[in-house]
Amino acid sequence: MAERFKGDENVAEKFAYQQATLQGAYFIMAVRAVGLDAGGMGGFDNAKVDEEFFAGTTVKSNFLVNIGYGDLSGIKGGRLHRYEFDEVCSII
């Protein structure tokens, strides 16, 4: 893989960003599998997060993950309709 990215920093950065996002999704699934609530969060100031937590490194934030036990008392109403597999998918 190193040869693929040699001399093209943009390609390497895009690939790294995509892979990091996938790893974050796996992390959220693992957190949920052990019984905790978790959700990805965007829309924050990446530069401030990077300055606070990753100063002096090459690490950059992609998204945040909130982890804990959700407060169900704030939920208003039941869960919205979820489609059955066969209603939205077909195997070809």
TORZA-331507 format. One line per 8 residues: number of its first residue (from 1); their letters; for each residue y, z, x of N, C-alpha, C, CB. Coordinates in pm, whole numbers. Glycine has a CB too. Example, Ala and Ser with C-alpha at 12.3 -4.5 7.8 and 13.67 -1.06 7.14 Angstrom:
<recs>
1> AS> -569:780:1319:-450:780:1230:-330:780:1320:-447:905:1131 | -225:708:1285:-106:714:1367:3:787:1290:-60:572:1408
</recs>
This chain:
<recs>
1> MAERFKGD> -120:0:81:0:0:0:126:0:85:0:119:-92 | 121:56:205:240:66:288:298:-72:317:208:138:418 | 212:-169:339:260:-305:369:335:-364:250:141:-396:408 | 293:-328:131:356:-380:9:502:-342:1:282:-330:-115 | 536:-223:52:671:-171:38:754:-184:166:666:-27:-2 | 693:-228:272:763:-238:400:880:-335:387:666:-284:512 | 998:-284:420:1117:-369:420:1181:-390:284:1083:-499:476 | 1127:-331:177:1187:-348:44:1197:-212:-25:1103:-446:-43
9> ENVAEKFA> 1304:-143:6:1325:-8:-46:1334:-4:-198:1450:52:14 | 1390:-108:-259:1403:-111:-405:1267:-114:-474:1485:-233:-449 | 1176:-194:-422:1041:-201:-479:971:-67:-462:959:-315:-412 | 983:-8:-345:918:122:-318:974:229:-410:937:162:-172 | 1105:232:-428:1167:335:-513:1126:318:-659:1321:330:-501 | 1123:196:-708:1081:172:-846:936:216:-868:1096:22:-882 | 849:180:-774:708:219:-783:694:371:-781:627:156:-668 | 765:437:-691:758:583:-681:807:649:-809:842:633:-561
17> YQQATLQG> 914:597:-867:969:652:-992:867:640:-1105:1100:580:-1030 | 804:523:-1116:703:504:-1221:584:597:-1201:655:359:-1222 | 537:611:-1078:423:697:-1050:457:844:-1076:377:679:-906 | 578:885:-1041:620:1023:-1066:627:1051:-1215:757:1050:-1001 | 673:955:-1292:680:972:-1437:539:987:-1496:752:853:-1503 | 445:906:-1449:307:918:-1496:249:1055:-1459:220:806:-1436 | 274:1101:-1339:224:1232:-1297:285:1342:-1383:255:1257:-1147 | 411:1327:-1420:476:1423:-1509:407:1427:-1645:623:1388:-1526
25> AYFIMAVR> 367:1311:-1695:296:1306:-1823:161:1377:-1813:275:1160:-1867 | 91:1356:-1701:-37:1426:-1680:-14:1577:-1674:-105:1377:-1549 | 95:1618:-1610:128:1760:-1602:151:1819:-1741:254:1781:-1514 | 225:1748:-1826:250:1796:-1962:119:1808:-2039:347:1701:-2036 | 30:1710:-2024:-100:1716:-2092:-181:1836:-2043:-179:1586:-2068 | -178:1865:-1914:-251:1979:-1859:-195:2110:-1911:-248:1977:-1706 | -63:2121:-1917:1:2243:-1968:-39:2265:-2114:155:2234:-1956 | -38:2158:-2193:-78:2169:-2334:-226:2203:-2347:-48:2038:-2409
33> AVGLDAGG> -309:2154:-2255:-453:2179:-2260:-486:2326:-2239:-524:2096:-2155 | -400:2399:-2169:-425:2542:-2148:-355:2629:-2254:-379:2584:-2008 | -300:2563:-2357:-249:2637:-2472:-100:2663:-2475:-316:2764:-2479 | -27:2609:-2381:119:2626:-2383:185:2506:-2449:173:2645:-2240 | 307:2525:-2497:387:2415:-2548:464:2357:-2430:483:2462:-2663 | 479:2226:-2428:553:2160:-2320:615:2032:-2371:460:2131:-2199 | 729:2000:-2317:794:1875:-2354:887:1827:-2244:872:1893:-2484 | 888:1696:-2225:978:1636:-2127:1120:1633:-2180:931:1494:-2092
41> MGGFDNAK> 1216:1641:-2091:1356:1646:-2131:1438:1557:-2037:1408:1792:-2129 | 1518:1471:-2095:1611:1389:-2019:1752:1420:-2066:1579:1238:-2036 | 1846:1340:-2022:1984:1358:-2067:2059:1469:-1996:1985:1384:-2211 | 2008:1516:-1885:2075:1621:-1808:2145:1558:-1689:1973:1730:-1761 | 2221:1636:-1618:2294:1588:-1500:2203:1594:-1378:2424:1672:-1477 | 2139:1481:-1347:2044:1476:-1235:2108:1521:-1105:1988:1336:-1220 | 2230:1479:-1080:2296:1512:-954:2311:1662:-937:2434:1445:-947 | 2346:1733:-1045:2361:1878:-1036:2227:1947:-1014:2428:1932:-1163
49> VDEEFFAG> 2124:1900:-1082:1990:1958:-1063:1944:1934:-919:1888:1895:-1164 | 1964:1813:-869:1924:1782:-732:1999:1868:-631:1947:1633:-702 | 2128:1888:-656:2209:1971:-566:2162:2117:-567:2357:1963:-607 | 2130:2167:-685:2091:2308:-698:1952:2336:-643:2096:2349:-844 | 1858:2247:-668:1718:2276:-635:1663:2197:-515:1634:2248:-754 | 1722:2083:-484:1663:1997:-382:1760:1963:-269:1614:1870:-445 | 1866:2041:-253:1964:2014:-147:1895:2013:-10:2078:2119:-148 | 1933:1918:73:1876:1908:206:1740:1842:212:1866:2043:264
57> TTVKSNFL> 1694:1786:98:1565:1717:95:1586:1575:43:1463:1793:5 | 1480:1497:42:1487:1363:-17:1435:1361:-160:1407:1264:67 | 1403:1479:-215:1351:1490:-351:1463:1466:-451:1285:1629:-373 | 1432:1390:-558:1527:1364:-666:1461:1398:-798:1576:1216:-664 | 1539:1450:-891:1485:1482:-1024:1467:1355:-1105:1577:1582:-1098 | 1367:1358:-1192:1335:1246:-1279:1354:1293:-1424:1188:1195:-1255 | 1286:1399:-1460:1302:1462:-1590:1265:1609:-1577:1215:1392:-1698 | 1303:1688:-1675:1269:1830:-1678:1155:1850:-1775:1391:1917:-1717
65> VNIGYGDL> 1079:1956:-1756:972:1990:-1850:994:2133:-1896:830:1972:-1786 | 1010:2150:-2027:1019:2286:-2080:878:2333:-2112:1111:2293:-2207 | 848:2457:-2075:713:2513:-2092:726:2652:-2152:636:2518:-1956 | 639:2683:-2246:638:2817:-2305:563:2817:-2436:781:2868:-2326 | 599:2911:-2520:543:2919:-2654:656:2894:-2752:473:3057:-2679 | 644:2790:-2830:748:2753:-2925:765:2854:-3036:720:2618:-2983 | 886:2864:-3088:917:2952:-3201:905:2871:-3329:1061:3015:-3188 | 796:2890:-3401:768:2811:-3521:857:2850:-3638:624:2827:-3560
73> SGIKGGRL> 926:2963:-3630:1010:3005:-3742:1128:2912:-3764:1061:3147:-3719 | 1167:2836:-3664:1279:2745:-3677:1243:2609:-3734:1343:2726:-3546 | 1115:2585:-3756:1071:2456:-3809:1092:2454:-3959:922:2428:-3774 | 1162:2351:-4004:1194:2339:-4147:1101:2236:-4210:1343:2299:-4170 | 1002:2281:-4281:912:2189:-4349:787:2159:-4268:982:2062:-4382 | 697:2089:-4331:570:2055:-4268:582:1937:-4173:467:2023:-4373 | 474:1910:-4109:468:1799:-4015:479:1667:-4090:337:1804:-3932 | 551:1572:-4034:564:1442:-4097:431:1367:-4095:673:1359:-4027
81> HRYEFDEV> 423:1264:-4177:299:1185:-4190:255:1129:-4055:319:1070:-4290 | 127:1134:-4028:68:1073:-3910:-32:967:-3957:-2:1180:-3818 | -21:848:-3901:-111:740:-3939:-251:765:-3886:-59:607:-3888 | -349:717:-3957:-487:716:-3909:-499:604:-3805:-590:696:-4027 | -592:618:-3714:-611:520:-3607:-622:379:-3662:-735:554:-3526 | -707:361:-3762:-733:227:-3817:-611:166:-3888:-848:233:-3914 | -514:248:-3926:-395:195:-3991:-300:126:-3893:-322:307:-4062 | -304:165:-3768:-207:113:-3672:-271:45:-3550:-119:225:-3626
89> CSII> -403:54:-3536:-469:-2:-3418:-584:-91:-3457:-519:110:-3326 | -611:-187:-3372:-732:-267:-3388:-791:-290:-3249:-701:-404:-3461 | -921:-289:-3243:-991:-309:-3116:-1029:-456:-3108:-1117:-216:-3104 | -986:-519:-3000:-1015:-663:-2987:-1107:-688:-2868:-883:-745:-2970
</recs>
